[in-house]
């Protein structure tokens, strides 16, 4: 047994004798509950930070991918919320740019429409001649 363990046990014995066994058990349980609540709050904070980091990474990936795009002239998008997020915009861009679809059925009214309209209106290459 280490000195630290010995001191912890000694403090517990003294505390039990001074405040009574029942009250000590209640305080010890309350302390454990508080520790669990604090741990849960820290885990939530870490999870929120992880989501924010993923959003930042996806935003950087999307913006770096479209920076030299020939057909995507207007690069102002408002991702997130109810709109497409950066990961979805990146995926849509890669599908349009790499697959060069000739027919597109589009029902969106927001960010995807901005991108698909530019693709369809482009006069040279992938989207040439496709009607919006």
C-alpha positions in Angstrom: 0.0 0.0 0.0 1.3 3.4 -1.0 1.4 6.3 1.4 -1.2 8.1 -0.7 -3.6 5.2 -0.4 -3.0 5.0 3.3 -3.8 8.7 3.7 -7.0 8.4 1.7 -8.2 5.5 3.7 -7.3 7.2 7.0 -9.2 10.4 5.9 -12.2 8.3 5.1 -12.2 6.5 8.5 -11.9 9.8 10.3 -14.7 11.4 8.2 -17.0 8.4 8.9 -16.4 8.7 12.6 -16.9 12.5 12.7 -20.0 12.9 10.6 -21.5 9.4 10.9 -21.6 6.5 8.4 -24.9 7.4 6.7 -24.1 11.0 6.1 -20.7 10.1 4.9 -22.1 7.6 2.4 -24.6 10.2 1.2 -21.8 12.8 0.7 -19.6 10.3 -1.0 -22.5 9.3 -3.4 -23.2 13.0 -4.1 -19.5 13.6 -4.8 -19.5 10.7 -7.3 -22.6 12.0 -8.9 -21.1 15.5 -9.3 -17.9 13.9 -10.8 -20.1 12.0 -13.3 -22.0 15.2 -14.2 -18.8 17.1 -14.7 -17.4 14.3 -16.8 -20.6 14.2 -18.9 -20.3 18.0 -19.5 -16.7 17.6 -20.5 -17.6 14.8 -23.0 -20.3 17.0 -24.4 -17.9 19.9 -24.8 -15.4 17.6 -26.6 -18.1 16.2 -28.9 -19.2 19.8 -29.8 -15.6 20.8 -30.5 -15.2 17.6 -32.7 -18.3 18.7 -34.7 -16.9 22.2 -35.2 -13.5 20.8 -36.2 -15.2 18.6 -38.8 -17.1 21.5 -40.2 -13.9 23.6 -40.5 -12.1 20.7 -42.2 -15.0 20.2 -44.6 -15.2 24.0 -45.3 -11.5 24.1 -46.1 -11.7 21.0 -48.3 -14.7 22.5 -50.3 -13.1 25.9 -50.7 -9.8 24.5 -51.7 -11.4 22.2 -54.2 -13.5 24.9 -56.0 -10.9 27.7 -56.0 -9.7 27.0 -59.5 -13.0 25.7 -60.9 -13.6 26.7 -64.5 -17.4 26.4 -64.5 -18.1 27.5 -60.9 -17.7 31.3 -61.2 -19.8 32.5 -58.2 -18.3 30.7 -55.2 -20.5 32.4 -52.5 -22.3 29.7 -50.7 -24.1 29.7 -47.3 -23.8 26.1 -46.0 -25.2 24.8 -42.7 -28.5 25.2 -40.9 -31.2 23.9 -43.1 -29.0 24.4 -46.2 -26.5 21.9 -47.5 -23.4 21.6 -45.4 -19.8 21.9 -46.8 -19.5 18.1 -47.0 -22.6 17.8 -49.2 -21.5 20.8 -51.4 -18.1 19.2 -51.8 -19.8 15.9 -52.8 -22.1 17.6 -55.3 -19.3 19.5 -56.8 -17.2 16.4 -57.3 -20.1 14.6 -58.9 -20.8 17.4 -61.3 -17.1 18.1 -62.1 -15.9 14.5 -62.3 -19.0 12.6 -63.7 -20.2 15.4 -66.0 -23.8 14.4 -66.1 -25.8 15.5 -69.2 -29.2 15.3 -67.5 -30.0 16.6 -64.0 -33.4 16.7 -62.3 -33.0 19.3 -59.5 -35.7 20.2 -57.0 -33.6 22.4 -54.6 -34.2 26.1 -53.9 -30.9 26.9 -52.3 -27.2 26.0 -52.3 -27.5 23.0 -54.6 -29.5 25.1 -57.1 -26.8 27.8 -57.2 -24.2 25.2 -58.1 -26.2 23.2 -60.5 -27.4 26.3 -62.4 -23.8 27.4 -62.9 -22.8 23.9 -64.1 -25.7 23.8 -66.5 -25.0 27.3 -67.8 -21.3 26.7 -68.5 -20.6 26.9 -72.2 -17.4 24.9 -72.4 -16.8 21.5 -71.1 -18.8 19.5 -68.6 -22.1 21.4 -68.4 -22.2 22.8 -71.9 -25.5 22.7 -73.6 -27.4 21.3 -70.6 -30.6 23.3 -69.9 -31.1 24.4 -66.3 
